[in-house]
Amino acid sequence: MPKRTSYAEGTPNWVDLQTTDQAAAKSFYGALFGWSFEDQPTPQGPVYSMALKGEGVVAGIAPQSPEMAAQSVPPMWNTYLAVEDVDAASERVTAAGGQLAMAPFDVMDAGRMAFALDPSGAAVALWQAKDHIGATLVNEPGTLIWNELLTTDPGSALPFYGAVVGLEAETMDMGDSPYTVLKAGGEQVAGSAPPPMEGVPNHWHVYFAVEDAAEATAKATSLGGEVINGPFATPIGTMAALRDPQGAVFSVFAPPSEAS
């Protein structure tokens, strides 16, 4: 379902990038994915850039906060989970073993949000939609296609998401090793796996769809990005893990029907 008008609770509905160089990031992702941008001033001062693919709203790019920059936090992609009531969901965070990193607050007329850390330390945003439901176009080249919780402690992290947003975990056979699928309302909406290599912090990883993973990887490197791993084939398609010029990590994924 490429076009979206709503999201069930627990479904990843938005991603945004907090980066040290907003202009450079917009140039990189615009060239890589064919994004255009609509810059929106915020009451706090910084400009929030909405990434568009055609008429669809697909992601956001924002400057790092001064606090994050002062702590030398690397640029990162954030995953947002849809919630019906962010205040109620936030109250469940601590009881489920997580930490509320940022209490609920209004984002103008767009929605209301909070930031939490799950018990394994992975950061996630909770989004209660008002005018902004999240991405209105997904699962097409140049748009979000998958979100994956990479964690070394699924035993505590997965029950957390069940308690806070109702996600159900189910193990599937993916060939080489089992894979955990997260479901909202019976639909597969995200996944979970151990970090792919030692030293990778627990986090929500973001995948963008492409027509050809090898071509996208080559283009990313020509634009100043870096290949972390791949491209490599999997039972469900071809993917590659990449790092943008400012240091944010993400992956590209080409489903079998579109992979070369």
C-alpha positions in Angstrom: 0.0 0.0 0.0 2.3 2.8 -1.3 -0.1 5.7 -0.5 -1.0 6.1 3.2 -3.7 8.1 4.9 -3.4 6.5 8.4 -1.4 4.1 10.5 -2.4 1.5 13.1 -0.9 2.0 16.6 2.7 0.6 16.7 3.4 1.0 13.0 6.5 3.0 12.0 4.9 6.0 10.3 7.8 8.5 10.0 11.6 8.8 9.8 13.7 11.9 10.1 17.4 12.7 10.1 19.1 14.8 12.6 22.3 15.9 11.1 25.3 18.2 11.5 25.0 19.7 8.0 21.4 20.0 6.9 22.1 21.5 3.5 24.7 18.9 2.6 22.3 16.1 3.7 19.5 17.5 1.6 21.9 17.5 -1.4 23.0 13.9 -0.8 19.6 12.4 -0.3 18.0 14.5 -2.9 20.4 13.2 -5.5 20.3 9.7 -4.3 16.5 9.2 -4.0 15.1 12.0 -6.1 13.7 14.0 -3.2 12.7 17.6 -3.4 12.2 19.6 -0.2 9.8 21.9 1.5 11.4 23.9 4.2 9.2 24.7 7.2 10.3 27.1 10.0 9.6 26.0 13.5 8.8 28.1 16.6 12.1 27.0 18.1 14.0 28.6 15.2 15.5 25.7 13.1 14.1 24.9 9.7 12.6 21.4 9.3 12.9 20.1 5.8 10.1 17.9 4.6 11.4 15.5 1.9 9.0 14.9 -1.0 8.9 12.2 -3.7 6.5 13.5 -6.3 3.5 14.6 -4.3 4.2 12.2 -1.4 5.7 13.3 1.9 8.4 10.7 2.7 10.8 11.9 5.4 12.3 14.8 7.3 15.8 16.3 7.6 16.6 18.6 10.5 19.7 20.1 12.1 21.0 18.6 15.3 20.0 20.3 18.5 22.9 22.3 20.1 22.8 19.8 23.0 23.4 16.9 20.7 26.1 18.7 18.8 27.9 19.7 22.0 28.0 16.0 23.0 29.3 15.0 19.5 26.4 12.7 18.9 26.7 11.3 15.4 24.0 12.2 12.9 21.2 9.6 12.9 17.9 8.5 11.4 15.0 8.4 13.9 12.0 6.0 13.7 8.6 7.2 14.8 5.8 4.8 15.9 2.2 5.8 15.6 0.2 6.0 18.8 -3.4 7.0 19.5 -2.6 8.8 22.7 1.1 9.8 23.2 0.5 10.8 26.8 -0.9 7.5 27.7 1.8 5.6 25.8 4.5 7.7 27.5 3.1 6.7 30.9 3.6 3.0 29.9 7.3 3.6 29.0 8.7 3.5 32.5 6.5 0.7 33.7 7.7 -1.4 30.8 11.3 -0.9 31.7 12.2 2.0 29.4 13.1 5.6 29.9 11.2 8.7 28.8 13.9 10.8 27.2 11.6 13.6 26.2 8.1 14.1 27.6 5.2 14.6 25.3 5.0 18.0 23.6 3.0 19.5 20.7 4.5 20.1 17.3 2.3 23.0 16.2 -0.7 21.5 14.5 1.2 18.6 13.0 0.9 16.3 16.0 2.1 15.5 19.5 5.2 13.4 20.2 7.6 12.0 22.8 11.0 10.3 22.7 11.8 7.1 24.7 14.6 4.7 25.2 13.7 1.0 25.2 15.3 -1.3 27.9 18.1 -2.1 25.5 18.9 1.6 24.9 17.4 2.0 21.5 15.8 5.4 20.9 12.3 5.6 19.4 9.8 8.4 18.9 6.1 8.1 19.6 3.9 10.2 17.3 0.2 11.1 17.8 -1.0 12.5 14.5 -3.0 15.6 14.0 -2.4 17.3 10.6 0.7 15.2 9.9 0.0 11.4 9.8 3.6 10.6 8.9 4.8 9.4 5.4 2.1 9.6 2.8 4.0 7.5 0.3 6.0 4.3 1.2 7.3 1.1 -0.3 8.2 2.7 -3.6 11.7 3.5 -4.9 13.0 6.5 -3.0 10.7 6.0 0.0 10.7 4.2 3.3 10.2 0.4 3.0 11.2 -1.1 6.4 12.2 -0.3 9.9 14.2 -2.8 12.0 15.0 -2.8 15.7 18.6 -3.9 16.0 19.1 -5.0 19.6 21.4 -7.3 21.6 18.6 -7.7 24.2 15.4 -8.8 22.5 14.3 -10.5 25.8 13.6 -7.1 27.3 13.2 -4.9 24.3 10.4 -6.8 22.5 8.1 -7.0 25.5 8.6 -3.3 25.9 7.1 -2.6 22.5 4.3 -5.0 23.2 3.4 -3.1 26.4 3.8 0.4 25.1 2.4 0.2 21.6 0.9 -3.3 21.3 3.4 -4.8 18.9 3.4 -8.5 18.7 6.7 -10.4 18.0 6.7 -13.5 15.8 9.8 -15.6 14.8 10.1 -16.5 11.1 12.4 -18.8 9.2 14.5 -16.6 6.9 16.9 -19.4 5.7 20.2 -18.8 7.4 18.8 -17.7 10.8 15.4 -16.9 12.4 14.1 -13.4 12.1 11.6 -11.6 14.4 8.7 -9.8 12.7 6.8 -7.2 14.6 3.0 -7.0 13.9 0.4 -4.4 14.5 -3.2 -5.5 14.1 -2.0 -8.7 12.6 0.0 -6.9 9.9 3.8 -7.1 9.6 5.1 -3.6 10.2 8.7 -3.9 11.3 11.4 -6.4 12.2 14.0 -7.1 14.8 17.4 -8.7 14.7 20.8 -8.6 16.5 23.2 -5.9 15.3 25.1 -7.2 12.3 28.5 -6.7 13.8 30.2 -6.0 17.1 30.2 -2.3 18.1 27.0 -1.4 16.4 24.8 0.3 19.0 21.2 -0.9 19.6 19.0 1.3 17.4 16.1 1.4 15.0 17.5 1.0 11.5 15.9 2.5 8.4 15.6 1.0 5.0 14.7 2.9 1.8 13.5 1.2 -1.3 15.5 1.4 -4.6 15.1 -0.2 -8.0 18.7 -1.6 -8.0 20.8 -1.9 -4.8 24.1 -2.0 -6.7 23.3 1.2 -8.7 22.1 3.0 -5.5 25.3 2.0 -3.7 27.5 3.2 -6.5 25.6 6.5 -6.6 25.8 6.9 -2.9 29.6 6.5 -3.0 29.9 9.0 -5.9 28.0 11.5 -3.8 30.5 11.1 -0.9 28.8 8.3 1.0 30.4 5.1 2.3 29.6 1.5 2.0 29.4 -0.4 5.3 28.2 -3.7 3.8 27.0 -5.0 0.5 25.2 -5.0 -1.8 24.3 -8.6 -0.8 21.5 -10.9 -1.7 19.0 -12.2 0.8 15.9 -14.4 0.5 13.7 -11.3 0.3 15.8 -9.0 -2.0 19.1 -7.2 -2.3 20.3 -4.7 0.2 23.3 -2.6 1.3 24.2 -0.7 4.4 25.5 2.8 3.8 26.8 5.8 5.7 26.0 9.3 4.4 28.8 12.0 4.2 27.9 13.3 7.7 27.9 9.8 9.3 24.3 8.8 9.5 23.7 5.1 8.8 20.9 3.7 6.7 20.2 0.9 4.2 18.8 0.6 0.7 16.7 -2.4 -0.3 15.6 -3.7 -3.7 12.8 -6.2 -3.6 13.2 -9.3 -5.8 10.8 -8.1 -8.5 12.8 -4.9 -9.0 16.3 -6.1 -8.2 18.6 -6.6 -11.2 
